[in-house]
Amino acid sequence: MDTDGGDARLKAISRDLVEAIMATIVKYDVSENEFWHALNFLQQGADEYGLIVAGVGLEHFMDLYLDAKDAEAGKTGGTPRTIEGPLYVEGAPLVEGSVNLTDDPDDTNTLYMTGTITGPDGAAVSDAILHVWHANSKGFYSHFDPTGTQTPFNNRRRIKLGPDGHYSFHSKMPNGYSVPPGGATDNLMQALGRQGNRPAHVHFFVEAPGYRALTTQINFGDDPFAKDDFAFGTREGLLPIPQRQGDSVYIAFDFILQRADTAEEENFSDRARATA
């Protein structure tokens, strides 16, 4: 990796990663069989890498690292970021007004969620787009549903907001879920003595001209896994307690965006995402 040519930054990072793996092999006297078992796990688990990086805390660590860099640069405040997860799908319908996210029948309670999007000064953010996605009552996401019964964008919308920054939507209540039983993530969690469950939650992207793009989610604060999320998605400020009345559930949640210093900050990460 010290040869001429190539990308200098990539070579430096690759060298340090390989050296760290070599040091780990020596430190723990990793056997040849253990080494190849690990490689086999990585090969067979490729379809679940999005879950694995969440389950071992790497995706959460990236959030903490970015928070630390923000704090050092004096960029504090606003709604906390948290993990995106691997289940976003590009191209959800762009809609306006009070929105119904759910297209398919689902015999469960109805969630009503409202709030505003403001800047750091408390003024409404104009022309924001709120991306929303969540699971159904079985814990399955459209596009990824193993039963194949959901319509393509069930429980997925992009909501275009007006100048008052207000949003309102309703949908059938999501449920928490576990990683695929017997899959790579489940096997790893069991080997580590951990569980693979997530609480009920709703994912969001928030974007608006002149503001930093926000990736976040809320976990339902009364869910039994709210404080034991295998993906480390729970963060202070993102645990609203739903108000339950009969077959209706209400959550009021406001988003606060930070001002963007560059055009790049208005964009989401380059993560590969599914398309319908």
C-alpha positions as CSV (number, residue, x, y, z in Angstrom):
1,M,0.0,0.0,0.0
2,D,3.1,2.2,0.0
3,T,3.4,2.0,-3.8
4,D,3.1,5.0,-6.1
5,G,-0.3,5.8,-7.6
6,G,-3.7,5.3,-6.3
7,D,-5.8,7.4,-3.8
8,A,-3.5,8.4,-0.9
9,R,-6.4,8.7,1.6
10,L,-7.8,5.4,0.6
11,K,-4.4,3.7,0.9
12,A,-3.8,5.2,4.4
13,I,-7.3,4.1,5.7
14,S,-6.9,0.6,4.1
15,R,-3.4,0.2,5.7
16,D,-4.7,1.1,9.1
17,L,-7.7,-1.2,8.9
18,V,-5.6,-4.1,7.8
19,E,-3.0,-3.4,10.5
20,A,-5.8,-3.3,13.1
21,I,-7.1,-6.7,12.0
22,M,-3.6,-8.1,12.1
23,A,-3.1,-6.8,15.6
24,T,-6.4,-8.3,16.7
25,I,-5.4,-11.7,15.3
26,V,-2.2,-11.6,17.3
27,K,-3.8,-10.2,20.5
28,Y,-6.5,-13.0,20.6
29,D,-4.4,-15.7,18.9
30,V,-7.1,-16.1,16.3
31,S,-6.9,-19.6,14.8
32,E,-7.0,-20.4,11.1
33,N,-10.5,-21.9,11.4
34,E,-11.8,-18.8,13.3
35,F,-10.3,-16.6,10.6
36,W,-12.1,-18.4,7.8
37,H,-15.3,-18.8,9.8
38,A,-15.4,-15.0,10.1
39,L,-14.8,-14.5,6.4
40,N,-17.5,-17.0,5.6
41,F,-19.9,-15.1,7.9
42,L,-19.1,-11.9,6.1
43,Q,-19.7,-13.5,2.7
44,Q,-23.0,-15.1,3.7
45,G,-24.2,-12.1,5.6
46,A,-23.8,-9.5,2.8
47,D,-27.5,-9.0,2.4
48,E,-27.8,-8.0,6.0
49,Y,-24.8,-5.6,6.3
50,G,-27.2,-2.7,6.9
51,L,-28.6,-4.5,9.9
52,I,-25.2,-5.7,11.1
53,V,-23.5,-2.3,11.2
54,A,-26.5,-1.0,13.2
55,G,-26.5,-4.0,15.5
56,V,-22.8,-3.7,16.4
57,G,-23.1,0.0,17.0
58,L,-21.1,1.3,14.0
59,E,-24.0,3.3,12.6
60,H,-24.7,4.8,16.0
61,F,-21.0,5.6,16.4
62,M,-21.0,7.6,13.2
63,D,-23.8,9.7,14.6
64,L,-21.8,10.3,17.8
65,Y,-18.7,11.1,15.8
66,L,-20.6,13.6,13.7
67,D,-22.1,15.1,16.9
68,A,-18.6,15.6,18.3
69,K,-17.4,17.2,15.1
70,D,-20.4,19.5,15.2
71,A,-19.8,20.5,18.8
72,E,-16.2,21.3,18.1
73,A,-17.3,23.5,15.2
74,G,-19.9,25.2,17.4
75,K,-22.9,23.6,15.6
76,T,-25.1,22.6,18.4
77,G,-28.8,22.4,19.0
78,G,-31.7,21.1,16.9
79,T,-33.3,17.7,16.7
80,P,-30.8,14.9,17.3
81,R,-29.7,12.8,14.4
82,T,-29.9,9.1,14.7
83,I,-29.5,6.0,12.5
84,E,-31.2,5.8,9.1
85,G,-31.3,2.0,8.9
86,P,-31.4,0.0,5.7
87,L,-35.1,0.2,4.9
88,Y,-35.6,3.5,3.1
89,V,-37.0,3.4,-0.5
90,E,-36.5,6.2,-2.9
91,G,-39.3,7.7,-4.9
92,A,-42.2,7.7,-2.4
93,P,-45.2,9.8,-3.5
94,L,-44.8,13.5,-2.9
95,V,-48.0,14.8,-1.3
96,E,-49.3,17.8,0.6
97,G,-51.8,18.6,3.3
98,S,-52.9,16.2,6.0
99,V,-51.6,12.9,4.7
100,N,-52.7,9.3,5.0
101,L,-49.5,7.1,4.8
102,T,-51.3,3.7,4.8
103,D,-52.6,2.2,1.6
104,D,-53.2,-1.4,2.8
105,P,-55.8,-2.7,5.3
106,D,-54.3,-3.3,8.7
107,D,-56.3,-4.3,11.7
108,T,-54.7,-2.1,14.4
109,N,-54.9,1.3,15.9
110,T,-54.5,4.5,14.0
111,L,-51.5,6.8,14.7
112,Y,-52.0,10.6,14.3
113,M,-48.8,12.6,14.3
114,T,-48.5,16.4,14.0
115,G,-45.9,19.1,14.6
116,T,-43.9,21.9,13.1
117,I,-40.4,22.3,11.5
118,T,-38.6,25.3,12.7
119,G,-35.1,26.7,12.4
120,P,-32.8,27.4,15.4
121,D,-34.5,30.8,16.0
122,G,-37.9,29.2,16.3
123,A,-39.2,30.6,13.0
124,A,-41.1,28.2,10.7
125,V,-39.0,26.6,7.9
126,S,-40.6,27.2,4.6
127,D,-40.7,24.7,1.7
128,A,-39.5,21.7,3.7
129,I,-40.0,18.1,2.6
130,L,-40.6,15.5,5.3
131,H,-39.8,12.0,4.3
132,V,-41.7,9.4,6.5
133,W,-41.5,5.6,6.5
134,H,-42.4,2.9,9.0
135,A,-43.4,-0.7,9.3
136,N,-46.9,-2.2,9.5
137,S,-48.4,-3.9,12.5
138,K,-46.6,-7.1,11.7
139,G,-43.2,-5.2,11.8
140,F,-42.7,-5.5,8.0
141,Y,-41.8,-2.6,5.7
142,S,-43.2,-2.3,2.2
143,H,-40.7,-3.4,-0.5
144,F,-38.9,-5.6,2.1
145,D,-42.0,-7.5,3.3
146,P,-41.3,-11.3,3.1
147,T,-45.0,-12.0,2.6
148,G,-45.1,-9.8,-0.6
149,T,-48.5,-8.5,0.3
150,Q,-47.9,-4.8,0.7
151,T,-48.4,-2.2,-2.0
152,P,-45.1,-0.6,-3.1
153,F,-45.2,2.6,-0.9
154,N,-47.4,1.5,1.9
155,N,-46.5,3.6,5.0
156,R,-44.1,5.7,2.9
157,R,-44.6,9.3,1.8
158,R,-42.7,12.6,1.1
159,I,-44.7,15.4,2.6
160,K,-44.2,18.9,1.1
161,L,-44.9,21.5,3.8
162,G,-46.2,25.0,3.4
163,P,-44.7,28.3,4.7
164,D,-46.0,27.6,8.3
165,G,-43.8,24.5,8.6
166,H,-46.7,22.4,9.9
167,Y,-47.1,18.7,9.1
168,S,-49.8,16.3,9.9
169,F,-50.2,12.6,8.9
170,H,-52.0,9.5,10.1
171,S,-51.3,5.8,9.5
172,K,-51.9,2.4,10.9
173,M,-49.7,1.9,14.0
174,P,-46.3,0.4,13.3
175,N,-45.0,-2.4,15.5
176,G,-41.5,-3.2,16.5
177,Y,-39.7,-6.1,14.9
178,S,-36.8,-8.5,15.2
179,V,-33.9,-9.1,12.8
180,P,-34.6,-12.0,10.4
181,P,-34.7,-15.2,12.5
182,G,-31.7,-17.5,11.7
183,G,-30.1,-14.8,9.5
184,A,-26.6,-13.4,9.8
185,T,-27.5,-10.6,12.2
186,D,-29.6,-12.9,14.4
187,N,-26.7,-15.4,14.6
188,L,-24.2,-12.7,15.5
189,M,-26.5,-11.1,18.2
190,Q,-27.0,-14.5,19.8
191,A,-23.3,-15.2,19.7
192,L,-22.7,-11.9,21.5
193,G,-25.4,-12.6,24.1
194,R,-27.7,-9.9,22.8
195,Q,-31.2,-9.6,21.5
196,G,-32.2,-8.4,18.0
197,N,-35.4,-6.4,18.6
198,R,-36.3,-2.9,17.8
199,P,-39.1,-0.9,19.4
200,A,-41.9,0.6,17.4
201,H,-40.6,3.6,15.6
202,V,-41.1,6.1,12.7
203,H,-38.2,7.2,10.4
204,F,-37.7,10.7,9.0
205,F,-35.6,12.6,6.6
206,V,-36.1,16.4,6.8
207,E,-34.8,18.7,4.0
208,A,-35.3,22.4,3.3
209,P,-33.4,25.0,1.3
210,G,-30.8,26.7,3.5
211,Y,-30.9,24.1,6.3
212,R,-28.9,21.0,7.1
213,A,-30.5,17.8,6.0
214,L,-31.6,15.8,9.1
215,T,-31.8,12.0,9.4
216,T,-33.7,10.9,12.5
217,Q,-36.4,8.7,13.9
218,I,-38.6,8.5,17.0
219,N,-38.9,5.4,19.1
220,F,-42.2,5.0,21.0
221,G,-41.3,5.7,24.6
222,D,-43.7,3.2,26.1
223,D,-42.5,0.3,24.0
224,P,-40.8,-2.5,26.0
225,F,-37.7,-2.3,23.8
226,A,-37.5,1.6,23.8
227,K,-34.4,1.5,26.0
228,D,-33.0,-1.7,24.7
229,D,-32.9,-1.1,21.0
230,F,-30.6,-3.6,19.4
231,A,-29.7,-0.9,16.7
232,F,-28.8,1.8,19.3
233,G,-31.3,4.1,17.6
234,T,-32.7,5.5,20.9
235,R,-31.5,9.0,21.8
236,E,-32.6,11.5,24.3
237,G,-35.2,13.8,22.8
238,L,-36.4,11.1,20.4
239,L,-38.6,9.1,22.8
240,P,-42.1,10.7,22.8
241,I,-44.7,8.9,24.9
242,P,-47.8,8.3,22.7
243,Q,-51.2,9.4,24.0
244,R,-53.5,6.5,23.6
245,Q,-57.3,7.0,23.5
246,G,-59.3,4.0,22.4
247,D,-58.2,2.9,19.0
248,S,-56.3,6.1,18.3
249,V,-52.7,7.0,19.2
250,Y,-51.4,10.6,19.2
251,I,-47.9,12.0,19.0
252,A,-46.9,15.6,18.8
253,F,-43.3,16.1,17.8
254,D,-41.5,19.2,16.5
255,F,-38.4,19.2,14.4
256,I,-35.7,21.9,14.8
257,L,-33.2,22.2,11.9
258,Q,-29.7,23.8,11.9
259,R,-28.7,26.3,9.3
260,A,-26.5,25.0,6.5
261,D,-23.1,26.6,6.0
262,T,-22.6,24.9,2.6
263,A,-24.8,23.4,-0.1
264,E,-23.4,20.0,0.7
265,E,-24.9,20.1,4.2
266,E,-28.4,20.4,2.6
267,N,-27.9,16.9,1.1
268,F,-28.3,13.4,2.6
269,S,-25.4,11.0,2.7
270,D,-24.4,9.0,-0.4
271,R,-25.6,5.7,1.2
272,A,-26.9,3.2,-1.4
273,R,-30.7,3.1,-1.0
274,A,-33.4,0.8,-2.4
275,T,-35.6,1.9,-5.3
276,A,-39.1,0.6,-6.0
